[in-house]
Structure formats: structure tokens, C-alpha cells
Amino acid sequence: MIRPYTPADKSSVLALVRLNTPEFFHLSEEEDLSVYLENELEDYFVVEENGEVVGAGGINYFPEEHSARISWDVVSPDFHGNGIGGRLTKFRVDHAFSKSSVQTIVVRTSQLVYLFYEKQGFALEKVEKDYWAEGYDLYLMRYEK
């Protein structure tokens, strides 16, 4: 079940990042996510299985650019490969495009998971080495309506 995030979900979402560190996130990113959840949240969703938060991801909007950005995707390692990430991404793409101002969706990810987004229909635009932290490169990807 995909539902809107509530502040009560914060500890579960941060725990998901810890479970995916350092394989997909740098150690410093947990604090960045905490700040995001407190100060930069626009639309953020969690995936629940049997009452447990097993995935999460957000959307931020940039009306002046007619775009949205997929933000802070994370899925429990126990659920990798079973379609949760794909369903959550499709849900957010559809949600963002339901807003008439959104024509493009971008995702800023890393070399560790950019192929996942490529399978979801995102196209690679730019790579920037060591953007997130040493060894964690920026892969900027775009999805057009």
C-alpha cells in the first residue's frame, strides 16, 4: 500500500536509509534526509507491507520550470527486486504529471542505481563525479511527459 508520509514515519524512513548504507547511500546522507523531511517536504509517500514501512520516496515541484523532481527513494533491502521501487516510482510519476504545470520529471541519483531509473523510462543527461560524497557520483536523469 502506498500512502502519504506522516511525521510518525520519520524513524522508519531513516532506518531504511541506514539499512541501505553504504551500499546505496553515504553515511552523511541520513542527516540530509532528516533535514529534508523536516524542512523541504512537499509530497512524500511510504510503502507499507503488513503494517511495516518498507519503502519511501518524494516529489518536489518547480513550477517556474514546469518540472518535478523525484526525491529520496529508499526500499528495504529485504524487498529489493520485488517491484516495490518500480511501483513507487510509477505512482509518483503519475502523481506529478497529474499536475498541469509539470511537463518534465528529473531524478538526481548515483551510478549505483541509475540503471533502475533507466528501466523506468528516465534518460541520462549528465554525470558529475563525487557529487554526493567521494565515490557517489551524480547521475541526472529526465523523464518527459
C-alpha positions as CSV (number, residue, x, y, z in Angstrom):
1,M,0.0,0.0,0.0
2,I,1.3,3.4,-1.0
3,R,0.2,6.2,1.3
4,P,1.2,9.8,2.2
5,Y,4.1,10.1,4.7
6,T,3.3,11.3,8.2
7,P,5.8,12.6,10.8
8,A,5.3,9.3,12.7
9,D,7.0,7.6,9.8
10,K,10.3,9.5,10.1
11,S,12.2,7.0,12.2
12,S,11.1,4.1,9.9
13,V,12.3,6.0,6.8
14,L,15.6,6.9,8.4
15,A,16.0,3.3,9.4
16,L,15.6,2.3,5.7
17,V,18.4,4.6,4.7
18,R,20.7,3.0,7.4
19,L,19.8,-0.4,6.1
20,N,21.0,0.8,2.6
21,T,24.2,2.4,3.8
22,P,26.9,2.3,2.5
23,E,25.7,0.2,-0.5
24,F,23.4,2.9,-1.9
25,F,23.8,5.9,0.5
26,H,26.8,7.7,2.0
27,L,26.8,7.8,5.8
28,S,26.3,11.6,5.7
29,E,23.0,11.3,3.8
30,E,20.9,10.1,6.7
31,E,21.2,13.6,8.3
32,D,20.4,15.2,4.9
33,L,17.3,13.1,4.7
34,S,16.3,14.1,8.2
35,V,16.6,17.8,7.2
36,Y,14.6,17.2,4.1
37,L,11.8,15.5,6.0
38,E,11.7,18.4,8.4
39,N,12.1,21.4,6.0
40,E,11.9,20.5,2.3
41,L,9.0,18.1,2.2
42,E,6.4,18.6,-0.5
43,D,4.9,15.3,-1.5
44,Y,6.4,12.2,0.2
45,F,5.0,8.7,0.3
46,V,5.7,5.5,2.1
47,V,5.0,1.9,1.0
48,E,3.6,-0.4,3.7
49,E,3.6,-4.1,3.8
50,N,1.8,-5.8,6.7
51,G,1.9,-2.5,8.7
52,E,5.7,-2.1,8.2
53,V,7.2,0.8,6.2
54,V,9.3,-0.9,3.5
55,G,9.8,1.9,1.1
56,A,9.6,5.7,0.7
57,G,10.1,8.4,-1.8
58,G,9.1,12.0,-2.5
59,I,8.4,14.6,-5.1
60,N,9.5,18.3,-5.2
61,Y,7.9,20.8,-7.6
62,F,9.5,23.6,-9.6
63,P,6.5,25.4,-11.3
64,E,8.6,28.0,-12.9
65,E,10.5,25.2,-14.8
66,H,7.3,23.1,-15.4
67,S,9.1,20.3,-13.7
68,A,9.2,18.0,-10.7
69,R,12.0,16.1,-9.0
70,I,11.8,12.5,-7.6
71,S,13.5,12.7,-4.2
72,W,14.9,10.4,-1.5
73,D,13.8,7.0,-2.8
74,V,14.6,4.1,-0.5
75,V,13.4,0.5,-0.2
76,S,14.2,-2.1,2.5
77,P,17.0,-4.5,1.3
78,D,14.6,-7.3,2.2
79,F,12.3,-6.1,-0.6
80,H,14.8,-5.2,-3.3
81,G,13.9,-6.8,-6.6
82,N,10.2,-7.5,-5.9
83,G,8.8,-4.4,-7.7
84,I,8.2,-2.0,-4.9
85,G,10.6,0.6,-6.2
86,G,9.1,0.4,-9.7
87,R,5.5,0.7,-8.3
88,L,6.5,3.7,-6.1
89,T,8.3,5.4,-9.0
90,K,5.3,4.9,-11.3
91,F,3.0,6.2,-8.6
92,R,5.0,9.4,-8.2
93,V,5.5,9.9,-11.9
94,D,1.7,9.7,-12.4
95,H,1.1,11.9,-9.4
96,A,3.5,14.6,-10.6
97,F,2.1,14.5,-14.1
98,S,-1.4,14.9,-12.7
99,K,-0.5,18.5,-12.0
100,S,-1.0,20.5,-15.2
101,S,2.2,22.6,-14.7
102,V,4.5,19.5,-14.7
103,Q,5.9,18.6,-18.1
104,T,9.2,17.0,-17.0
105,I,10.4,14.9,-14.1
106,V,14.0,14.7,-13.1
107,V,15.8,12.4,-10.7
108,R,19.2,13.0,-9.2
109,T,20.7,9.6,-8.4
110,S,24.0,7.9,-8.4
111,Q,25.9,5.4,-10.5
112,L,24.7,2.7,-8.1
113,V,21.0,2.8,-9.1
114,Y,20.8,4.9,-12.4
115,L,20.0,1.7,-14.3
116,F,16.9,1.2,-12.2
117,Y,15.6,4.7,-13.4
118,E,16.6,3.9,-16.9
119,K,14.3,0.9,-16.8
120,Q,11.5,3.2,-15.6
121,G,11.9,5.4,-18.7
122,F,14.3,8.1,-17.4
123,A,17.1,9.2,-19.8
124,L,20.6,10.1,-18.6
125,E,21.5,13.8,-19.1
126,K,24.6,14.4,-17.0
127,V,27.2,12.7,-14.7
128,E,29.2,14.6,-12.1
129,K,31.9,12.6,-10.2
130,D,31.9,12.6,-6.4
131,Y,28.8,14.9,-6.2
132,W,27.1,13.3,-3.2
133,A,30.3,12.2,-1.5
134,E,33.6,10.6,-2.6
135,G,32.6,7.6,-4.7
136,Y,29.0,8.7,-5.0
137,D,28.5,10.3,-8.4
138,L,25.5,12.4,-9.6
139,Y,23.5,10.9,-12.4
140,L,21.0,13.5,-13.5
141,M,18.1,11.8,-15.4
142,R,15.0,13.2,-17.1
143,Y,11.5,11.8,-17.9
144,E,9.4,13.7,-20.4
145,K,5.6,13.8,-20.4
